[in-house]
């Protein structure tokens, strides 16, 4: 509520008298030119290299600008703080910064702001959950060894060569490295981050279009426009207040009642009415998220030529179109490759790469599964976590679809696991006996990010331990390739290997969805399904 | 009396230790909490090991429990995964939930007891039948249905209230408090009704009436006072239940209280948060029960504590 009623004032006085609690939290939220938006409590402390979920990422997106920024519309990486990033060989890079950039506390952004931040992010003793992003930089194994204490504090591959220039040497060729630098983990940090860390974490200071005015952990963050922001994308509103909601349904209800301006996660149960409820103020745009079914290749039963046919058969037994239409009300799109439409054709997305294997064909599915020797273990158990994300609905639907195709009521069942943590525990502990849910949200809009972390031998998110020398070779070649178009083509060839083996069954691309009140205009979601806050106009 | 209180306080110690140990075991059975911290991908092993060391999760369970209990007596409830002290979380969550509970209990006492007296005195009349029917409906409809319905009608259709709670002040908590109280309220009504109807025919009431006491004095001082014992027991036990069971109501109305923190703690498998909050809830429960037992003596002086 934007009003501050006398009744509440009185109640606050009584409450304060009774329980000695603060009331009001600094008066009303919102106000002229300020929009309110739904938020979730970030899981980790708000540090750039320690934030790996979308709620904390939302804030970093507002208060930080890095070397590159992904175009909110096309997802293309564009120079932001970087004037240029040069490389002769895809392994040594020279970064030159633009002049005139500052942090909102007045400190200028220099080469040190980046190099120190990256060294901090990579350092094992700092417990940063995104440390592996620096794994390509030479010296990472000293700063972040697999076991034991770190033997160096700085990455040997990073050298400051001037106030606005530094060099990066990678431990392998990686041509699209500059394009990864828009990710929040690579943000620059001011001195205050190191000198008074506790104060910085309770109220982070960055160099983006917004600065944090107040932050009450677990309930609200108020950001105001930074007037001296030197960048080309200043805020077009006075400020944004992020409010933590216990439930996205309540946030949606608040938007309907006009108490909240923007909800960036329209709950599935409300999708039926969203068009009439919001009168067109509803966004449903593709995001870089792909849902797949992964398989346990550490189980020999799944690692046979016959099992490959079974996997292809299973893929054909899933009626993606029907499931996305009825369960997700078209907020998902049936997948026909292993990347995402947000990459665009030039970025490596290729509609229909999966071919007939992703089409619904129950007769062919049954035939393939029988020829492949039937489902390993006799029965398909699809494992998922039941606590968040309403995965039960679609897993049951997928099983239903498979059962129908096989004319067998008991061929496939869902296997729920209580919590996400336990689910992750069993996936990474390699305890799966059948397919399991595998969602992938991209870190940066590159085809490399959809393939290498998931299917490269020993890669960080290759939970099923799939391995193909041919795939690995193609990825290595693509990374070494300096010509962008050729690199993308090589990645697509690698994707072809994934397809031919049906290493994972692609299910659907996920959209971002948002709803807003009539107070707002120019609302859009970027490819990471985060609202482009600085573009939103209020009133 | 003092000896009775002392004995009850001593009894609390094993209950307290047992319940915290149980919660500790249950949360730990759920598996490795670090696994969920890095999202859909695995934490790299070095960072995971480091985090485990930091939160003391690499030690054997009995040692974790011993350390935890040791810290507890110095007022240290540990740190949640987002770097916040659990005591800080409690400081923001408990006041809101206590306010919500106060509102709910007030509803139970005021509406529940009033309706109970009304119907107990007029057994079989239309008022009685109507209220009985009403309580039956309230008991049979799940809380989340009542909550969502009131939110939709009062919050969106008629715009009388804000559909969500922002600050957690008393006036915002009236409707959520009513929703939280609804089921208990119905039970209080029925309990009071039965109790009143039973005692109406007892000798002491007849004596009081025969003495020519005014009607309201007969009802309040003689009839109600004796009829309240089961009701007080119920409400006392309900205090703990309301605080712990507010998860549904708090979620619907966006109240950042104990229920919300517990829910998040369980989802994120945050041992420190869950055990800390449950520990405090267990204490609240025990103290509330003690108070109820002591109240008996006030209501009925014949009950004595040796």
Interface residues (C-beta under 8 A of the other chain):
Chain A: X1 X5 X7 X8 X10 X11 X12 X14 X15 X19 X21 X23 X24 X25 X29 X41 X42 X43 X44 X45 X52 X53 X124 X125 X127 X128 X129 X131 X132 X144 X145 X146 X147 X201 X216 X217 X218 X219 X243 X244 X245 X246 X247 X249 X250 X251 X253 X254 X256 X257 X259 X260 X387 X388 X418 X419 X420 X421 X422 X423 X424 X425 X426 X427 X428 X438 X439 X440 X441 X453 X460 X461 X463
Chain B: X30 X31 X32 X33 X34 X35 X36 X37 X38 X39 X40 X41 X42 X43 X44 X45 X46 X47 X49 X50 X51 X54 X81 X82 X83 X84 X88 X89 X92 X95 X98 X99 X151 X152 X155 X156 X159 X162 X163 X164 X166 X167 X169 X170 X171 X172 X250 X251 X252 X253 X254 X255 X256 X260 X261 X263 X264 X266 X267 X268 X269
